[in-house]
Amino acid sequence: MSNNNSLKFTWIENPDTVGEMLFTFDGKKIFNLFRDYPYALTPEQKKLFDEANPFWAHYFRDRK
């Protein structure tokens, strides 16, 4: 795990799309909650996501 202090979790708002939940850590790579969590995240990104979103971390707790 790297020590990248520049990582910051941000939801991406898109009022034209219903049901799509997108987020980013660096403003460049965009993740889709339902497709990418937790598989496409680094351990550092997953930890940050889980801390910022305990509901979703619990909801997807069975995903390994």
LORO-391521 format. One line per field, with one value per atom (N, C-alpha, C): residue number from 1; x, y, z negated; atom name; residue in three letters. Coordinates in nm, 4 decimals. Atoms other than C-alpha are relative to their C-alpha. Layout:
# residues N
pos = NUM, ...
X = X, ...
Y = Y, ...
Z = Z, ...
site = CA, ...
code = ALA, ...
//
This chain:
# residues 64
pos = 1, 1, 1, 2, 2, 2, 3, 3, 3, 4, 4, 4, 5, 5, 5, 6, 6, 6, 7, 7, 7, 8, 8, 8, 9, 9, 9, 10, 10, 10, 11, 11, 11, 12, 12, 12, 13, 13, 13, 14, 14, 14, 15, 15, 15, 16, 16, 16, 17, 17, 17, 18, 18, 18, 19, 19, 19, 20, 20, 20, 21, 21, 21, 22, 22, 22, 23, 23, 23, 24, 24, 24, 25, 25, 25, 26, 26, 26, 27, 27, 27, 28, 28, 28, 29, 29, 29, 30, 30, 30, 31, 31, 31, 32, 32, 32, 33, 33, 33, 34, 34, 34, 35, 35, 35, 36, 36, 36, 37, 37, 37, 38, 38, 38, 39, 39, 39, 40, 40, 40, 41, 41, 41, 42, 42, 42, 43, 43, 43, 44, 44, 44, 45, 45, 45, 46, 46, 46, 47, 47, 47, 48, 48, 48, 49, 49, 49, 50, 50, 50, 51, 51, 51, 52, 52, 52, 53, 53, 53, 54, 54, 54, 55, 55, 55, 56, 56, 56, 57, 57, 57, 58, 58, 58, 59, 59, 59, 60, 60, 60, 61, 61, 61, 62, 62, 62, 63, 63, 63, 64, 64, 64
X = 0.0854, 0.0000, 0.0904, -0.0799, 0.1395, -0.0468, 0.0337, 0.1419, -0.0412, 0.0440, -0.0495, -0.1017, 0.0888, -0.1945, -0.0888, 0.0809, -0.3462, -0.1338, 0.1260, -0.6273, -0.1120, 0.1170, -0.9642, -0.1235, 0.1218, -1.3009, -0.0996, 0.1011, -1.5602, -0.1050, 0.1088, -1.9006, -0.0062, 0.0156, -1.9580, -0.1495, 0.1417, -2.2933, -0.0307, 0.0455, -2.4743, -0.1530, 0.1466, -2.8379, -0.0725, 0.0637, -2.9038, -0.0096, -0.0010, -2.8499, -0.0583, 0.0648, -3.0695, 0.0610, -0.0466, -2.9286, 0.1470, -0.1427, -2.5671, 0.0744, -0.0734, -2.3342, 0.1483, -0.1394, -1.9927, 0.0801, -0.0874, -1.6989, 0.1431, -0.1400, -1.3335, 0.0832, -0.0949, -1.0282, 0.0969, -0.1012, -0.8066, -0.0539, 0.0591, -1.0482, 0.0274, -0.0332, -0.9142, -0.0689, 0.0620, -1.0205, -0.1340, 0.1358, -1.3930, -0.0433, 0.0486, -1.5397, -0.1517, 0.1434, -1.8951, -0.0204, 0.0185, -2.0105, -0.0420, 0.0570, -2.2106, 0.0872, -0.0868, -1.9581, 0.1386, -0.1412, -1.6227, 0.0315, -0.0303, -1.6540, -0.0086, -0.1323, -1.4348, 0.1087, -0.0956, -1.2709, 0.1017, -0.0890, -1.1199, 0.0749, -0.0632, -1.0034, 0.1275, -0.1190, -0.6608, -0.0394, 0.0328, -0.6530, -0.0122, 0.0063, -0.5875, -0.1303, 0.1249, -0.8839, -0.1194, 0.1105, -1.1125, -0.0127, 0.0020, -1.0135, -0.0593, 0.0517, -1.0828, -0.1491, 0.1414, -1.4136, -0.0826, 0.0749, -1.5254, -0.0141, 0.0064, -1.4415, -0.0985, 0.0887, -1.6344, -0.1436, 0.1315, -1.9288, -0.0313, 0.0242, -2.0038, -0.1250, 0.1199, -2.3502, 0.0350, -0.0332, -2.2104, 0.1003, -0.0952, -1.9231, -0.0756, 0.0809, -2.1794, -0.0862, 0.0873, -2.4134, 0.0738, -0.0796, -2.1355, 0.0966, -0.0939, -1.9714, 0.0298, -0.0233, -2.0065, 0.0889, -0.0900, -1.8032, 0.1438, -0.1396, -1.4482, 0.0935
Y = -0.1170, 0.0000, 0.1238, -0.1218, 0.3372, 0.1013, -0.1072, 0.6422, 0.1226, -0.1086, 0.8643, 0.0853, -0.0866, 1.1452, 0.0871, -0.0819, 1.3086, -0.0664, 0.0670, 1.0509, 0.0660, -0.0598, 1.2045, -0.0582, 0.0586, 1.0342, 0.1086, -0.0951, 1.2281, -0.0720, 0.0469, 1.1305, 0.0914, -0.0782, 1.2450, 0.0165, -0.0305, 1.4136, 0.0033, -0.0014, 1.3476, -0.0031, -0.0041, 1.4654, -0.0569, 0.0540, 1.3335, -0.1523, 0.1456, 0.9710, -0.0462, 0.0524, 0.7799, -0.1358, 0.1299, 0.4940, -0.0282, 0.0196, 0.5366, 0.0729, -0.0596, 0.5981, -0.0064, -0.0093, 0.7166, 0.0734, -0.0681, 0.8208, -0.0028, -0.0093, 0.9123, 0.0308, -0.0340, 0.9480, 0.1080, -0.0924, 1.1548, 0.0957, -0.0863, 1.3267, -0.0462, 0.0515, 1.1201, -0.1335, 0.1316, 0.7575, -0.0003, 0.0015, 0.7137, -0.1447, 0.1328, 0.4101, 0.0004, 0.0212, 0.2766, -0.0874, 0.0706, 0.1667, -0.1450, 0.1341, -0.1359, -0.0948, 0.0839, -0.2621, -0.0180, 0.0000, -0.1753, -0.0273, 0.0170, -0.1948, -0.1453, -0.0487, -0.3462, -0.0447, 0.0706, -0.5337, 0.0906, -0.0877, -0.2387, 0.1003, -0.0950, -0.0476, -0.0594, 0.0428, -0.0634, -0.0150, 0.0087, -0.1566, 0.1379, -0.1357, 0.2101, 0.0693, -0.0599, 0.3244, -0.0629, 0.0676, 0.0611, 0.0485, -0.0477, 0.1708, 0.1406, -0.1365, 0.5351, 0.0011, 0.0086, 0.4481, -0.0479, 0.0572, 0.2357, 0.0990, -0.1000, 0.5110, 0.1120, -0.1084, 0.7700, -0.0471, 0.0543, 0.5378, -0.1280, 0.1228, 0.2950, -0.0761, 0.0698, 0.2192, -0.0942, 0.0819, 0.0956, -0.1096, 0.1027, -0.0884, -0.1167, 0.1038, -0.2796, -0.0700, 0.0558, -0.3297, -0.1046, 0.0882, -0.4919, -0.0877, 0.0702, -0.6712, -0.1432, 0.1364, -1.0124, -0.0065, -0.0024, -0.9024, -0.0113, 0.0222, -1.0269, 0.0431
Z = 0.0000, 0.0000, 0.0000, -0.0083, 0.0959, -0.1039, 0.0921, -0.1246, 0.0790, -0.0865, 0.1184, -0.0748, 0.0766, -0.0912, 0.0876, -0.0890, 0.2177, 0.0341, -0.0271, 0.2371, -0.0789, 0.0638, 0.1632, 0.0675, -0.0538, 0.2065, 0.0375, -0.0456, 0.4095, 0.0840, -0.0854, 0.5457, 0.1222, -0.1224, 0.9044, 0.0253, -0.0215, 0.9506, 0.1498, -0.1381, 1.2788, -0.0011, 0.0107, 1.2633, 0.1215, -0.1196, 1.6153, -0.0004, 0.0064, 1.5105, -0.1325, 0.1191, 1.2663, -0.0341, 0.0470, 1.0586, 0.0210, -0.0204, 1.1599, -0.1109, 0.1119, 0.8661, 0.0318, -0.0401, 0.9745, -0.1056, 0.0954, 0.7607, 0.0507, -0.0375, 0.7899, -0.1235, 0.1062, 0.5714, 0.0453, -0.0524, 0.7992, 0.1057, -0.1011, 1.0380, 0.1417, -0.1333, 1.3295, 0.0261, -0.0160, 1.2865, -0.0714, 0.0529, 1.2348, -0.0216, 0.0355, 1.0603, -0.0043, 0.0124, 1.0793, -0.1240, 0.1261, 0.7332, 0.0205, -0.0117, 0.8451, 0.0815, -0.0822, 1.0994, -0.0617, 0.0369, 0.9453, -0.1466, 0.1429, 0.5657, -0.0402, 0.0369, 0.4230, 0.0970, -0.0869, 0.7121, 0.0690, -0.0772, 0.9007, -0.0881, 0.0914, 0.5916, -0.0594, 0.0729, 0.4348, -0.1472, 0.1424, 0.0654, -0.0656, 0.0551, -0.0159, 0.0395, -0.0460, 0.1961, -0.0705, 0.0678, 0.0414, -0.1441, 0.1376, -0.3099, -0.0069, -0.0024, -0.2252, 0.0333, -0.0366, -0.0564, -0.1188, 0.1124, -0.3530, -0.1155, 0.1069, -0.6018, 0.0330, -0.0427, -0.3987, 0.0211, -0.0367, -0.3203, -0.0766, 0.0768, -0.6036, 0.0439, -0.0473, -0.4626, 0.1145, -0.1166, -0.1311, -0.0342, 0.0436, -0.2992, -0.0633, 0.0623, -0.5059, 0.1045, -0.1041, -0.2074, 0.0847, -0.0853, -0.0030, -0.0802, 0.0859, -0.2964, 0.0465, -0.0476, -0.1241, 0.1234, -0.1168, 0.1770, -0.0480, 0.0417, 0.1425, 0.1100
site = N, CA, C, N, CA, C, N, CA, C, N, CA, C, N, CA, C, N, CA, C, N, CA, C, N, CA, C, N, CA, C, N, CA, C, N, CA, C, N, CA, C, N, CA, C, N, CA, C, N, CA, C, N, CA, C, N, CA, C, N, CA, C, N, CA, C, N, CA, C, N, CA, C, N, CA, C, N, CA, C, N, CA, C, N, CA, C, N, CA, C, N, CA, C, N, CA, C, N, CA, C, N, CA, C, N, CA, C, N, CA, C, N, CA, C, N, CA, C, N, CA, C, N, CA, C, N, CA, C, N, CA, C, N, CA, C, N, CA, C, N, CA, C, N, CA, C, N, CA, C, N, CA, C, N, CA, C, N, CA, C, N, CA, C, N, CA, C, N, CA, C, N, CA, C, N, CA, C, N, CA, C, N, CA, C, N, CA, C, N, CA, C, N, CA, C, N, CA, C, N, CA, C, N, CA, C, N, CA, C, N, CA, C, N, CA, C, N, CA, C, N, CA, C
code = MET, MET, MET, SER, SER, SER, ASN, ASN, ASN, ASN, ASN, ASN, ASN, ASN, ASN, SER, SER, SER, LEU, LEU, LEU, LYS, LYS, LYS, PHE, PHE, PHE, THR, THR, THR, TRP, TRP, TRP, ILE, ILE, ILE, GLU, GLU, GLU, ASN, ASN, ASN, PRO, PRO, PRO, ASP, ASP, ASP, THR, THR, THR, VAL, VAL, VAL, GLY, GLY, GLY, GLU, GLU, GLU, MET, MET, MET, LEU, LEU, LEU, PHE, PHE, PHE, THR, THR, THR, PHE, PHE, PHE, ASP, ASP, ASP, GLY, GLY, GLY, LYS, LYS, LYS, LYS, LYS, LYS, ILE, ILE, ILE, PHE, PHE, PHE, ASN, ASN, ASN, LEU, LEU, LEU, PHE, PHE, PHE, ARG, ARG, ARG, ASP, ASP, ASP, TYR, TYR, TYR, PRO, PRO, PRO, TYR, TYR, TYR, ALA, ALA, ALA, LEU, LEU, LEU, THR, THR, THR, PRO, PRO, PRO, GLU, GLU, GLU, GLN, GLN, GLN, LYS, LYS, LYS, LYS, LYS, LYS, LEU, LEU, LEU, PHE, PHE, PHE, ASP, ASP, ASP, GLU, GLU, GLU, ALA, ALA, ALA, ASN, ASN, ASN, PRO, PRO, PRO, PHE, PHE, PHE, TRP, TRP, TRP, ALA, ALA, ALA, HIS, HIS, HIS, TYR, TYR, TYR, PHE, PHE, PHE, ARG, ARG, ARG, ASP, ASP, ASP, ARG, ARG, ARG, LYS, LYS, LYS
//
